[in-house]
Structure formats: C-alpha cells, structure tokens
Amino acid sequence: MHDDPTLPPTATPAADASASAAPAAAPVRSRDPLHGVTLEAMVVALERHFGWRGLAQQIPVRCFQSDPSVSSSLKFLRKTPWAREKVESLYLFMLREQRRQGQR
C-alpha cells in the first residue's frame, strides 16, 4: 500500500461487492390488458371469436367486409389510427365478455 496522501485509497474487493449488491427490484407487471398483445394477435382472436362477418358488423371497414384476411387487415389498421382504436376497444370488450362467461 502507498502512503502518498494525494492518491485515493485502494478499494478492497469486499467493499466493491457490497456497494454493487443492491437489492433486486421485483418486476412490475402492467395492468394494461393490451400490454404485450400484438395487433395481429388481436385481429386473429377477434376473427376466431366473431368470424369475419361478425367482425365486419362490429367494425364496418372494407378490410373486414370485402375479401378479408389478417394481412390485409393489418396493413389497413397500421395506417389508420381510428380503426385500430376500434379494434383495440372491441378486443377489450371481447376479453371482458369472456371473463364474465368464465372462458379463457
């Protein structure tokens, strides 16, 4: 060890380990039911639940009415915020209904 007062004291490995050993925070789970759900997963779930015809009745947009497919719907919904909001709202409604009925 040095006796030079201008140099900082040398840290010991035990001191370094205790300084960096902060308690790990528990992961925070989002209460948002849409958290982690992709738009594709929503469209697929809605189509399974309502069918294309029922989905077109709930949200009357051409991508659900005329030759519907998941890929064409995704293209439209990604460009159209108001339609995406309707899909998200219908998805949340479907989840609530499924919980009420004891499904899922």
ChimeraX attribute file (.defattr): number of C-alpha atoms within 10 A of each C-alpha:
attribute: neighborCount
match mode: 1-to-1
recipient: residues
	/A:1	5
	/A:2	9
	/A:3	7
	/A:4	8
	/A:5	7
	/A:6	7
	/A:7	8
	/A:8	8
	/A:9	11
	/A:10	8
	/A:11	8
	/A:12	8
	/A:13	9
	/A:14	8
	/A:15	9
	/A:16	10
	/A:17	10
	/A:18	9
	/A:19	9
	/A:20	8
	/A:21	8
	/A:22	8
	/A:23	6
	/A:24	6
	/A:25	6
	/A:26	6
	/A:27	6
	/A:28	6
	/A:29	7
	/A:30	9
	/A:31	7
	/A:32	8
	/A:33	10
	/A:34	14
	/A:35	9
	/A:36	9
	/A:37	11
	/A:38	10
	/A:39	19
	/A:40	14
	/A:41	13
	/A:42	17
	/A:43	24
	/A:44	14
	/A:45	15
	/A:46	20
	/A:47	19
	/A:48	11
	/A:49	14
	/A:50	14
	/A:51	14
	/A:52	21
	/A:53	15
	/A:54	15
	/A:55	20
	/A:56	18
	/A:57	13
	/A:58	14
	/A:59	16
	/A:60	13
	/A:61	15
	/A:62	13
	/A:63	20
	/A:64	22
	/A:65	16
	/A:66	11
	/A:67	9
	/A:68	15
	/A:69	15
	/A:70	16
	/A:71	12
	/A:72	13
	/A:73	18
	/A:74	16
	/A:75	11
	/A:76	15
	/A:77	21
	/A:78	12
	/A:79	10
	/A:80	11
	/A:81	11
	/A:82	11
	/A:83	16
	/A:84	18
	/A:85	12
	/A:86	14
	/A:87	20
	/A:88	18
	/A:89	13
	/A:90	18
	/A:91	21
	/A:92	15
	/A:93	12
	/A:94	16
	/A:95	17
	/A:96	13
	/A:97	12
	/A:98	13
	/A:99	11
	/A:100	9
	/A:101	9
	/A:102	8
	/A:103	9
	/A:104	6
